[in-house]
Amino acid sequence: MNVKRSFDGVSLGLKAGGWRVEGGLARLVGLSQGVFDDSPDHEQTFWGVAATRKSPRFKQGQLGFYYLGLDRARSTYAQGIGGEQRHTLGAKWSGSGARLDLNYDAIFQWGSFSGASVRAWAFSTETGYRISQRHWKPRLSVRADIASGDKDRADPRLQAFNPLFPGNSYAGAIGFLGPTNLTDLTPALRLVPHQRVVLILECPSYWRTSLQDGVYATDLRLLIPPGAGQGSYVGSNPGIAPVWQMTRHIALQGAITRFLSGGFLKSTFVANGFTFYSFSFVYRF
């Protein structure tokens, strides 16, 4: 779920007794218009440590625990704008067998925002089952995620989850929503009609976890403030995403999806929903 970003920093890793431990300290690199002139973003410092080992009960996968720290000079929530220091403690379990596969994360956060305390949490799951290894190799899956939102804008204490550096794949093919203050349920079907073609059909649905907080983008921008609508249901966006691996290095990817707005968005700029199309050409070395 994380997006690729560049960091300047240092990292250290070691192996002991079946465990691999890695730690690091870094600063996010800002983006400049020239060539080879990107400098560190001194308003954001990131550090962390993680310990992983082979997944129990599965031939493939990992069991891991991690701590991540973030010091940011300026963060924005429905509650306001201010400096933020966020500590994240998490546990991750992934595994893949002959038919069943899973990917679970449990996360707790604490720290401070504008001088007040932070307490937030998130839980993420994806469980898949391969019906057959032949005849299009169908795989059914269900992804269910929940992340906390702020309980009261008048209270300086903050409960909104910070995903740190998320990617845009959280909200299906459209990448419209970020995980902060969001609960989602996504049934999906993956088919392989040809050895080089993959077809994914999914229908994510979203609800606000807290009615006192709004809806956020993947970069933690507040998209829709909490007072813009009523109720928790944000919407659904059924879609289809084909991938054609033309050669070892070249792939064509596409997506067609329709966002169906829920009750919370009926008085906003996306009240009537919208259709999203995308096509991309990918070359990997």
C-alpha positions in Angstrom: 0.0 0.0 0.0 3.0 2.3 0.2 4.1 4.7 -2.5 7.7 4.8 -3.7 9.5 7.9 -2.4 13.2 8.9 -2.1 14.9 9.3 1.2 18.4 10.4 2.3 19.5 8.5 5.3 21.2 5.5 6.8 20.1 1.9 7.5 21.5 -1.1 9.2 20.4 -4.8 9.1 21.3 -8.1 10.7 20.2 -11.7 10.9 20.0 -13.8 14.1 18.1 -17.0 15.0 15.8 -16.9 12.0 14.9 -13.2 12.5 16.0 -10.3 10.3 16.2 -6.9 12.0 16.5 -3.7 10.1 16.6 -0.1 11.3 17.1 3.3 9.7 16.9 7.1 10.0 16.1 9.2 7.0 14.7 12.5 5.6 12.3 12.6 2.7 13.8 14.1 -0.4 12.0 17.1 -1.9 11.3 17.3 -5.6 13.0 20.1 -7.6 12.7 20.9 -11.3 16.4 20.5 -12.2 18.6 17.4 -12.5 20.4 15.9 -9.6 19.5 18.8 -7.4 16.9 17.3 -5.0 17.7 18.2 -1.4 16.3 16.7 1.9 13.0 18.0 3.2 14.0 19.3 6.6 10.4 19.6 7.7 10.1 15.7 7.7 12.2 13.2 9.6 11.5 9.5 9.5 13.0 6.6 11.5 12.1 3.1 12.3 13.1 -0.5 13.1 11.5 -3.8 12.0 12.0 -7.5 12.8 10.7 -10.2 10.5 10.9 -14.0 10.2 9.4 -16.8 8.1 5.6 -17.0 8.5 4.3 -19.8 10.8 1.9 -22.4 9.2 2.8 -21.3 5.6 5.6 -22.2 3.3 5.7 -18.6 2.0 5.1 -15.3 3.9 6.4 -13.4 6.9 5.6 -12.6 10.5 6.9 -9.2 11.5 6.8 -6.4 14.1 7.8 -2.8 13.5 8.1 0.6 15.0 8.1 3.8 12.8 8.6 7.4 13.9 7.7 10.5 12.0 8.4 14.2 12.9 6.6 16.6 10.5 6.6 20.4 10.9 3.1 20.7 9.2 0.2 18.3 9.0 -3.4 19.0 8.1 -6.5 17.4 9.6 -10.2 18.4 9.9 -9.2 19.6 13.3 -6.6 22.1 11.9 -3.0 22.5 10.9 0.0 22.0 13.2 3.3 20.2 13.9 3.0 16.5 14.4 5.2 13.8 15.9 3.8 10.3 15.3 4.9 6.9 16.7 3.6 3.8 15.0 3.8 0.3 16.4 2.5 -2.6 14.2 2.4 -6.3 13.7 2.2 -7.9 10.2 1.4 -11.5 9.2 1.3 -12.7 5.6 1.2 -16.2 4.2 0.5 -18.2 1.1 -0.4 -21.8 0.8 -1.7 -24.1 -2.0 -5.1 -22.3 -2.0 -5.4 -19.9 1.0 -3.4 -16.7 1.3 -3.7 -13.8 3.8 -2.2 -10.5 4.6 -3.0 -8.9 8.0 -1.8 -5.7 9.8 -2.6 -4.4 13.2 -1.4 -0.8 14.0 -1.4 1.5 17.0 -0.2 5.1 17.0 0.6 7.7 19.6 2.4 11.0 19.8 1.4 14.7 19.6 -0.3 17.2 17.2 -0.2 20.9 17.9 0.9 20.1 21.5 -2.0 17.8 22.2 -1.9 14.0 22.5 -2.5 11.6 19.6 -4.1 8.1 19.9 -5.0 6.3 16.7 -5.3 2.8 15.3 -5.9 0.8 12.2 -6.5 -2.9 11.2 -6.1 -4.2 7.7 -6.9 -7.6 6.3 -7.0 -9.4 2.9 -7.9 -13.1 2.7 -7.9 -14.9 -0.6 -8.8 -18.4 -1.8 -7.7 -20.0 -5.1 -10.6 -22.1 -6.4 -8.5 -23.9 -9.0 -5.1 -23.8 -10.5 -6.6 -24.6 -13.9 -9.2 -23.1 -16.2 -8.5 -19.3 -15.6 -7.2 -19.9 -12.1 -10.0 -18.0 -10.3 -9.1 -16.4 -6.9 -11.8 -15.0 -4.6 -10.7 -12.5 -2.0 -12.1 -10.1 0.6 -10.3 -7.1 1.9 -11.6 -5.4 5.0 -9.8 -2.4 6.6 -10.7 0.1 9.3 -8.8 3.1 10.4 -9.7 5.6 13.2 -10.9 9.1 12.7 -11.0 12.2 15.0 -13.9 12.0 17.6 -14.3 15.8 18.3 -12.9 18.8 16.5 -13.4 20.9 19.6 -11.1 18.6 21.6 -7.4 19.3 20.9 -6.6 15.5 21.3 -6.5 13.8 17.9 -7.6 10.3 17.0 -7.2 10.4 13.2 -5.0 7.7 11.8 -1.9 8.8 9.8 -0.9 6.3 7.1 2.5 7.9 6.8 3.4 7.4 3.1 0.5 5.5 1.5 0.1 4.6 -2.1 -3.0 5.2 -4.2 -4.1 1.5 -4.4 -6.0 1.6 -1.1 -9.2 2.8 -2.8 -9.4 0.3 -5.6 -8.4 1.2 -9.2 -9.3 4.8 -8.8 -7.1 5.7 -5.8 -9.5 8.4 -4.8 -9.5 7.9 -1.0 -6.9 7.5 1.7 -7.3 5.2 4.7 -7.7 8.0 7.4 -11.1 7.7 9.1 -12.2 5.1 6.6 -13.7 1.6 6.8 -13.8 -0.4 3.6 -15.0 -3.8 2.4 -13.8 -5.1 -1.0 -14.9 -8.4 -2.5 -12.8 -9.2 -5.6 -12.3 -11.9 -8.3 -9.0 -12.5 -10.1 -8.9 -14.5 -13.3 -6.1 -15.6 -15.6 -7.7 -16.2 -19.0 -4.3 -16.4 -20.6 -0.8 -17.0 -19.2 0.0 -13.3 -20.0 -3.3 -11.8 -19.1 -4.8 -11.1 -15.7 -8.3 -9.8 -15.1 -9.4 -8.3 -11.8 -13.1 -7.5 -10.9 -13.7 -5.7 -7.6 -16.3 -3.7 -5.8 -14.9 -1.6 -2.9 -17.4 0.1 -0.5 -16.5 2.8 2.0 -17.8 4.2 5.3 -16.5 6.9 7.6 -15.3 5.4 10.8 -16.1 8.5 12.9 -19.0 10.8 12.0 -17.0 13.7 13.5 -14.2 13.5 10.9 -14.1 13.9 7.1 -12.8 12.0 4.1 -9.1 12.3 3.2 -7.1 11.8 0.1 -4.1 9.4 -0.1 -1.7 12.3 0.7 -3.7 13.1 3.9 -5.4 16.2 2.3 -8.9 16.7 3.7 -11.1 16.1 0.6 -14.5 16.4 2.2 -15.0 18.1 5.7 -17.1 16.3 8.3 -19.9 18.9 8.0 -20.4 18.4 4.2 -23.0 15.6 4.6 -24.8 13.2 6.8 -24.3 9.6 7.7 -21.3 7.3 7.4 -21.7 5.7 3.9 -19.3 7.3 1.5 -19.8 5.2 -1.6 -18.8 2.3 -3.8 -16.7 2.0 -6.9 -17.2 -1.3 -8.8 -14.6 -1.8 -11.5 -12.5 -4.0 -13.8 -8.7 -3.9 -14.2 -7.0 -5.9 -17.0 -3.2 -6.4 -17.2 -1.5 -7.8 -20.3 2.2 -8.8 -19.9 3.2 -8.5 -23.5 6.8 -9.3 -23.0 9.2 -9.9 -20.1 9.7 -6.1 -19.8 6.5 -4.5 -21.3 3.0 -4.5 -19.8 -0.2 -2.8 -20.7 -2.6 -2.0 -17.8 -6.0 -0.5 -17.8 -9.0 0.3 -15.5 -12.6 1.1 -15.9 -14.6 2.0 -12.7 -17.7 3.9 -11.7 -17.8 5.7 -8.4 -21.3 5.6 -6.9 -21.7 8.3 -4.2 -23.2 7.5 -0.9 -25.3 9.6 1.5 -22.4 11.5 2.9 -21.5 12.9 -0.5 -25.0 13.8 -1.8 -24.4 17.5 -1.2 -20.8 17.6 -2.6 -19.1 18.0 -6.0 -19.2 14.2 -6.5 -22.9 13.8 -5.7 -23.7 12.2 -9.0 -20.6 10.0 -9.0 -18.2 9.7 -11.9 -16.6 7.3 -14.3 -12.9 6.7 -14.3 -10.8 5.3 -17.2 -7.1 4.7 -17.2 -4.5 3.1 -19.5 -0.8 2.8 -18.9 2.2 1.4 -20.7 4.9 0.0 -18.3 8.4 -0.9 -19.2 10.5 -2.6 -16.5 14.3 -3.1 -16.9 
